[in-house]
Amino acid sequence: MELIVQRYSDENGSTLGLLFINFKFECYTLEDRYRSDKIYGETRIPAGRYKIELKEQSRFDGRYKKKIKNYRGMLHILDVPNYKGILIHIGNTEEDTAGCLLVGNRANNNNCEKGMIYDSTSAFKSLYPKIANVIEQGEDVYIKFIDLDRIRINK
């Protein structure tokens, strides 16, 4: 399975993106802002392709077992250079993430105000079994981050 996050706006301290599963739109994303030098808990995941696995025994387990049917561990993004414990999880603003990827069904315009996504729990409840079931069936799952927001066109 292949997930793609197309980042389209990096303003007001946050990055908004679109998440696709096998090229079909799934939900919006929110991350910390781009920084050329990593600052712990304040820098988004570098562009690139990474494997996702289920991480058992995370600090989120208690809450997520109550919210998510058939919860089997957090969605853990592996081998991100200079990052540890990067997850896909529920949240609405950059204060809810420390370098992780948040998902939601709606997003505001972070060019006008602080970036925010909405309906995060319902987006996660839809996304989680799609990924977790594939991982449990032994198939590899990858996520690719594409920085459309960093592309500059020279005139």
PEVENUR-V641448 format. One record per backbone hydrogen bond with DSSP energy under -1.0 kcal/mol. CO is the residue of the C=O (numbers start at 0). NH is the residue of the N-H. Records with the same first field share a line. If there is no record, write none. Layout:
BEGIN
CO = NH ; NH
END
This chain:
BEGIN
0 = 141
1 = 21
2 = 143
3 = 19
4 = 145
5 = 17
6 = 148
8 = 15
10 = 13
13 = 10
14 = 30
15 = 7 ; 8
16 = 28
17 = 5
18 = 25 ; 26
19 = 3
20 = 23
23 = 20
26 = 18
27 = 103
28 = 16
29 = 101
30 = 14
32 = 43
38 = 41
47 = 144
49 = 142
50 = 77
52 = 75
54 = 73
57 = 60
59 = 63
60 = 64
62 = 66
63 = 67
67 = 70
73 = 54
74 = 87
75 = 52
79 = 82
85 = 76
86 = 100
88 = 102
91 = 116
92 = 95
93 = 96
100 = 88
101 = 29
103 = 27
105 = 117
108 = 111 ; 112
115 = 107
117 = 104 ; 105
118 = 122
119 = 123
120 = 124
121 = 125
122 = 126
123 = 127
126 = 130
127 = 131
128 = 132
130 = 134
131 = 135
132 = 136
133 = 138
134 = 137
140 = 51
141 = 2
142 = 49
143 = 4
144 = 47
145 = 6 ; 147
146 = 149
147 = 150
END
